[in-house]
Amino acid sequence: MSATTTTATSKRIGVILGSTRKGGNALGLAKWVSTFLQKNIPDEIEIVVVDPVTPPQPLGPLLHPQMPSLVKELSDYPTEPIRDWSRFVSSCGAIVVITPQFNWGYPGELKNALDHLYYEWHGKPAMMVTYGSRGGAKCAEQLRQVMGKGLKIKLVGRDVLVSLPHDYIAGEERVKGDEEFLKAFEESLKEASDELYELMGGEANAPA
Ligand SMILES: Cc1cc2nc3c(=O)[nH]c(=O)nc-3n(C[C@H](O)[C@H](O)[C@H](O)COP(=O)(O)O)c2cc1C
């Protein structure tokens, strides 16, 4: 097996955050999603939220001497953080991307994290949770193209689009993960995470 091959049997779900901003809504939304996933899927699945500002992330400028799609072995990567990122993504049976919409797209840091690898993403089951004043639909649309078509990630059919109330964007409020308004998005989170777990080869827990 090449060092960059997906470990399809892995019982780990990696949660990748699009925003690196301090004091934003990303960590609260990650808590909401990971708490929900932990209830919705069997205990044996480990959920790992990647801190986007602690090594191996952020990865910085692309330093690969050759396109990531030409990299076949871990040793072909130019730095240890990229190798660590490759090992981590390969160790995940599925990925959840949680990202805000920035200027009708998604944050550059997220694109950078995706672009550093190639074969590690192929066929990896994944779902997206986007957020913004209207759910981040434009960002979800762009990500679907990059992740689904460009990187051949196996995306679930439904994206979870979380509309944040005005005070969470322009005011002082920040998501902690247990807000009432999040309940409106739990049905789509359930549908997406059920499908994600099916793509991992399992069957989600029945509702409590
Ligand atoms: C650079 C920037 C651009 C933004 N552009 C949009 C946008 O196009 N649409 C939208 O709904 N919200 C937009 N927002 C609001 C963010 O979606 C909102 O602030 C969100 O909480 C940011 O995620 P974070 O708090 O995890 O960093 C933007 C915020 C920033 C910082």
The ligand as an SDF file (V2000), in Angstrom:
LIG
                    3D

 31 33  0  0  0  0  0  0  0  0999 V2000
  -13.4160   37.9380    5.5180 C   0  0  0  0  0  0  0  0  0  0  0  0
  -14.8680   37.6490    5.8420 C   0  0  0  0  0  0  0  0  0  0  0  0
  -15.7790   37.5650    4.7890 C   0  0  0  0  0  0  0  0  0  0  0  0
  -17.1160   37.2340    5.0630 C   0  0  0  0  0  0  0  0  0  0  0  0
  -17.9930   37.0600    4.0180 N   0  0  0  0  0  0  0  0  0  0  0  0
  -19.2370   36.5820    4.2620 C   0  0  0  0  0  0  0  0  0  0  0  0
  -20.1190   36.2380    3.1900 C   0  0  0  0  0  0  0  0  0  0  0  0
  -19.8130   36.3200    2.0150 O   0  0  0  0  0  0  0  0  0  0  0  0
  -21.3460   35.7610    3.5050 N   0  0  0  0  0  0  0  0  0  0  0  0
  -21.7430   35.5820    4.8010 C   0  0  0  0  0  0  0  0  0  0  0  0
  -22.8610   35.1190    5.0390 O   0  0  0  0  0  0  0  0  0  0  0  0
  -20.9350   35.8810    5.8310 N   0  0  0  0  0  0  0  0  0  0  0  0
  -19.7010   36.3810    5.5850 C   0  0  0  0  0  0  0  0  0  0  0  0
  -18.8430   36.6500    6.6400 N   0  0  0  0  0  0  0  0  0  0  0  0
  -19.3210   36.3950    7.9980 C   0  0  0  0  0  0  0  0  0  0  0  0
  -18.8560   35.0380    8.4670 C   0  0  0  0  0  0  0  0  0  0  0  0
  -19.5490   33.9860    7.8370 O   0  0  0  0  0  0  0  0  0  0  0  0
  -19.0250   34.9420    9.9810 C   0  0  0  0  0  0  0  0  0  0  0  0
  -18.3290   36.0390   10.5650 O   0  0  0  0  0  0  0  0  0  0  0  0
  -18.4940   33.6600   10.5500 C   0  0  0  0  0  0  0  0  0  0  0  0
  -18.7500   33.6170   11.9440 O   0  0  0  0  0  0  0  0  0  0  0  0
  -16.9860   33.5430   10.3280 C   0  0  0  0  0  0  0  0  0  0  0  0
  -16.5310   32.3150   10.8380 O   0  0  0  0  0  0  0  0  0  0  0  0
  -15.6150   32.2480   12.1460 P   0  0  0  0  0  0  0  0  0  0  0  0
  -16.3380   33.0550   13.1860 O   0  0  0  0  0  0  0  0  0  0  0  0
  -15.5520   30.8110   12.4680 O   0  0  0  0  0  0  0  0  0  0  0  0
  -14.3100   32.8540   11.7670 O   0  0  0  0  0  0  0  0  0  0  0  0
  -17.5400   37.0180    6.4030 C   0  0  0  0  0  0  0  0  0  0  0  0
  -16.5930   37.1390    7.4430 C   0  0  0  0  0  0  0  0  0  0  0  0
  -15.2760   37.4200    7.1760 C   0  0  0  0  0  0  0  0  0  0  0  0
  -14.2820   37.4880    8.3050 C   0  0  0  0  0  0  0  0  0  0  0  0
  1  2  1  0
  2  3  1  0
  2 30  2  0
  3  4  2  0
  4  5  1  0
  4 28  1  0
  5  6  2  0
  6  7  1  0
  6 13  1  0
  7  8  2  0
  7  9  1  0
  9 10  1  0
 10 11  2  0
 10 12  1  0
 12 13  2  0
 13 14  1  0
 14 15  1  0
 14 28  1  0
 15 16  1  0
 16 17  1  0
 16 18  1  0
 18 19  1  0
 18 20  1  0
 20 21  1  0
 20 22  1  0
 22 23  1  0
 23 24  1  0
 24 25  2  0
 24 26  1  0
 24 27  1  0
 28 29  2  0
 29 30  1  0
 30 31  1  0
M  END
$$$$
